[in-house]
Structures are given as C-alpha cells and as structure tokens.
Amino acid sequence: MKIDKRTPHLEQFLNIYLLYIHIMIDKETETGKSIRRKIQVVGGSTITVSLPRRWVKKNNIGRNVEQNSEISMRYRPDGSLMLFPSNQKMSSTRRISTHRFGKDVRVDEIKRTIIADFIAGVDTINMRLKEPLELEDMSILQEFVVRSLIGFEIIDEEKKITITNMTQSPIYEVTRLLELIKVKSTRMVSRCITWMKDPSIEKTSLISNLEKGETELDRLSYHMMRTLQLCILDYWMAEQVNLQLSEVLHWSAVNRSAESATDVALSLVRVSTSFENPTDEERQILDVLFDLGKTLSDLYTRALNAFIKSDYKESHKILSIQEQHSITKQGKWPVKVRSTNNPDLVVITRNLDKIGVYIRKIAEATIDCQSARKLEFTEE
C-alpha cells in the first residue's frame, strides 16, 4: 500500500484540531462556563451522556483498580442532577487572604477583619503593617485569636502577622458543634434569669462569669458560621457533615438565634445592678418576670433540643406555647409592669419577649428543615 505524501499533513492537521478541541474544553471548564453534551440513546432504552475529559482526568476516574471506577449522582431541590466521584475526599484546597494596614491601625479593625475571613472559610490570614503593633495591642490580639478561633494560631513578626489554621480538618461535625452551643447557651440564659428571684445576689462576679461564657460561646458560634459557609463554598464539606445544602440556611438561622438569645439574656443581668435594694413593688414585679423568664428558658432549651433531634411535632407545640407568652403576639404587658415608672423593668420585659422571638425562629427552622427533607422528586 502506497502512502500518500499528503497523509502526514492530514495527520498533523487532525492532531492540531484535537488539541484545539481539548484546549477549548479545558478553557470552558476553568472559566466555569456550561459545557453542552448531546444525549445518546444506546440499545433503544439506555441514555448516555459523555463526561468532560478534563474533569475525568482531574478526578482520576477510570477503569484501573487504583482509580475511581464509578461516579455518584444526587438530585438537588431545583431539579438538577449533581455528579461527583464516588471516592471523592474533602477538598484540601487552602484559602489564603492578604490585608495591608496603614499607620495608626486599631486592634478592633484587625479583629473585625480576622472574624470576617475566618467565617468566610479562610485558612491563612496574612496581614502587613506599616508599623509594628504596640506590645499591649499585640497581647490583646493574641488573646483574641486563642479565645475566639478554634484551631488557629498567630505568628507574630515585626511588620507581619500571620494567622493560620493548624488543624488537619477545617470543619467540625455540625450536630456536635450545635450541642456544645446549646449546653453553654441554655445554661447562660438560665443563669441570667435567676437573679430576679434573688436580687441580693452578687452582680459583679455574676456578670464577669457570664461575659467569659459569652466569649466562649462566640468562639463556637464563629466556628459554626465558618463550617456552614464552607458547606456553601464546597459541596464536599456538606457531604462530610451529612448536611443538605438546602438546610444550611436553617442551621445558620438557629446558630444566630442562639447567639442573639444569649446576648439579650446577658443584657438582663447588666441592668440588675439597679435592683440591689428593690422596693416591695419592684420585688413583686421581678417575681412575675422571673416566672415568665423561667418558662421561656425551659422553652428555649426544648426548642434547641427539638432542632437537633429534628422533632417537628415538638416544635409545633413550642410555637403554640411561645405565642401564649408573647407580648408581641398577644399585645398585652404584665399588669404590674405596665403600671411601673421604672424603665429598667420595661427593658427586662422587652428582652424576655425577644428571647421568645428567638425561640420561635428556632422552632420554625426545625419545621422548615423537616419540610425540605420530605420533598420528593416525581416525573410530573
């Protein structure tokens, strides 16, 4: 068989053309553009769709024993179908941010930047300073990192501060994390209400202990927000904690409600110093408010337990009870509070009502999560 002299040129052209096709596919994959594939019917009933070559290669999918020989599929609430390698592990990509600060930068500004990056899922935070921080400010920053961020360490140089994640896994199992938040938060809410039964209790040490507890709770809350943010950014994070993407917003709402309920409860204690020697009328009003606070404290614990256990029936009961004690819903204040001229008693009453609002949000999130789990896909 004679070989046409034009054959090498044709072969070269085909190689170039195939290379061009691969480059275009790679380009589409890298830029996040959609890749269209035609549906093929095999054997009259089997429908197949080809996979992008770069994606297959990147995820090490193939027929060899040491490679992934299967892909998994999952329905999403919007009706789309998600494909992913069956043996895919959690993403190991480290997220890095860099910030530059000018002269006279305040520690509070640096702290806000750190919190924002931490919640966003950043693993290494690099900060460049025009001038080194004062020793006192650096000490405050170091204590803040240790007490507020789980698994992070601060590395101090003269004009450079690096805060990096030292843990192997940047994510915690969300149920365990919420259990810790529940234990600390419910205990704090309960303690914040007890002083109304005994106004003579030593307020300074109580406030100091509760503020330390608030710092620890903020630390857990920051990490919960970070974990949920990572679930949104990286689907594999959600897989690791067995959380549907549709549930992330509800978990975030519960976390925020728990944090806010604790802040509101703490503000109850901060006004307690004006009741060192209450009058008889104030004593009677505090007893009424204590009964209301005790009911809401127990209801708050029940609401968090119901969310963790996905008990939507219990949540419906909680909503009914909360509505009966809601000033906002019922439109009526306790009679004795309405007749008082003491503004601090009004503040306490309003804050108790706010705790009721957060109880309601947690119960509603439980019911919404349950409804989302019951969604089924049909052919209709």
Long-range contacts (C-beta under 8 A, 24 or more apart in sequence): 22-53, 22-54, 25-52, 25-53, 25-54, 26-54, 28-52, 29-54, 29-55, 51-83, 59-85, 59-88, 60-85, 61-85, 75-377, 76-245, 77-246, 77-372, 77-375, 79-377, 82-235, 84-235, 84-236, 88-236, 88-239, 89-236, 90-169, 90-171, 90-234, 90-236, 90-237, 90-239, 90-240, 91-234, 91-236, 91-237, 93-234, 94-123, 94-124, 94-165, 95-120, 95-121, 95-122, 95-123, 95-124, 96-122, 96-123, 96-124, 96-125, 96-126, 97-122, 97-124, 97-125, 97-126, 98-126, 98-127, 98-128, 99-125, 99-126, 99-127, 99-128, 100-127, 100-128, 101-127, 101-128, 101-129, 101-130, 102-130, 103-130, 103-131, 105-129, 105-130, 107-133, 107-137, 107-140, 107-141, 110-141, 110-161, 111-141, 111-144, 114-144, 114-145, 114-149, 114-163, 115-148, 115-222, 118-149, 118-152, 118-222, 118-226, 119-222, 119-225, 119-226, 119-229, 120-226, 120-229, 121-170, 121-226, 121-229, 121-230, 121-233, 123-164, 123-165, 123-170, 124-162, 124-163, 124-164, 124-165, 125-162, 125-163, 125-164, 126-160, 126-161, 126-162, 127-160, 127-161, 127-162, 127-163, 128-159, 128-160, 129-159, 129-160, 129-161, 130-159, 131-159, 132-158, 132-159, 133-161, 147-215, 147-216, 147-219, 148-215, 148-218, 148-219, 148-222, 149-219, 149-222, 149-223, 150-219, 150-220, 150-222, 150-223, 170-226, 170-230, 171-227, 171-230, 171-237, 171-240, 171-241, 172-223, 172-224, 172-227, 172-241, 173-241, 174-224, 174-227, 174-228, 174-241, 174-243, 174-251, 175-241, 175-308, 177-220, 177-223, 177-224, 177-227, 178-224, 178-251, 178-254, 178-255, 178-304, 178-307, 178-308, 179-308, 180-220, 181-217, 181-220, 181-221, 181-224, 181-255, 181-258, 182-258, 182-301, 182-304, 182-305, 182-308, 184-213, 184-216, 184-217, 184-220, 185-217, 185-258, 185-259, 185-261, 185-262, 185-304, 186-297, 186-300, 186-301, 186-304, 187-213, 188-213, 188-214, 188-217, 188-262, 188-265, 188-266, 189-261, 189-262, 189-265, 189-297, 189-300, 189-355, 190-297, 192-265, 192-266, 192-268, 192-269, 193-265, 193-268, 193-290, 193-293, 193-294, 193-297, 195-269, 195-272, 196-268, 196-272, 196-286, 196-287, 196-289, 196-290, 196-293, 196-348, 197-286, 197-287, 197-290, 199-272, 199-275, 199-276, 199-278, 199-283, 199-286, 200-276, 203-269, 203-272, 203-273, 203-276, 206-269, 206-272, 207-269, 207-270, 207-272, 210-266, 210-269, 211-266, 214-262, 214-263, 214-266, 217-259, 217-262, 218-259, 221-255, 221-256, 221-258, 221-259, 224-251, 224-255, 225-252, 225-255, 228-252, 228-255, 244-372, 244-373, 246-372, 247-369, 247-372, 247-373, 250-365, 250-366, 250-368, 250-369, 250-372, 251-365, 253-361, 253-362, 253-365, 254-304, 254-307, 254-361, 254-362, 254-365, 257-358, 257-361, 257-362, 257-365, 258-304, 258-358, 258-362, 260-354, 260-358, 261-300, 261-354, 261-355, 261-358, 261-359, 264-351, 264-354, 264-355, 264-358, 265-351, 265-355, 267-347, 267-351, 268-293, 268-348, 268-351, 268-352, 271-344, 271-347, 271-348, 274-344, 275-344, 281-336, 281-340, 282-340, 282-342, 282-345, 284-336, 285-334, 285-336, 285-337, 285-340, 285-342, 285-345, 286-345, 288-334, 288-336, 288-337, 289-334, 289-337, 289-345, 289-348, 289-349, 289-352, 292-325, 292-334, 292-352, 293-352, 293-355, 295-321, 295-325, 296-322, 296-325, 296-352, 296-355, 296-356, 296-359, 297-355, 299-325, 299-356, 299-359, 300-355, 300-358, 300-359, 300-362, 303-359, 303-362, 303-363, 303-366, 304-362, 306-362, 306-363, 306-366, 307-362, 307-363, 307-365, 307-366, 307-369, 310-366, 310-369, 310-370, 310-373, 311-366, 312-366, 312-367, 312-369, 312-370, 315-363, 315-364, 315-366, 315-367, 316-363, 316-367, 318-359, 318-363, 319-360, 319-363, 319-364, 322-356, 322-359, 322-360, 322-363, 323-360, 325-356, 326-353, 326-356, 326-357, 326-360, 327-353, 327-356, 328-353, 328-356, 328-357
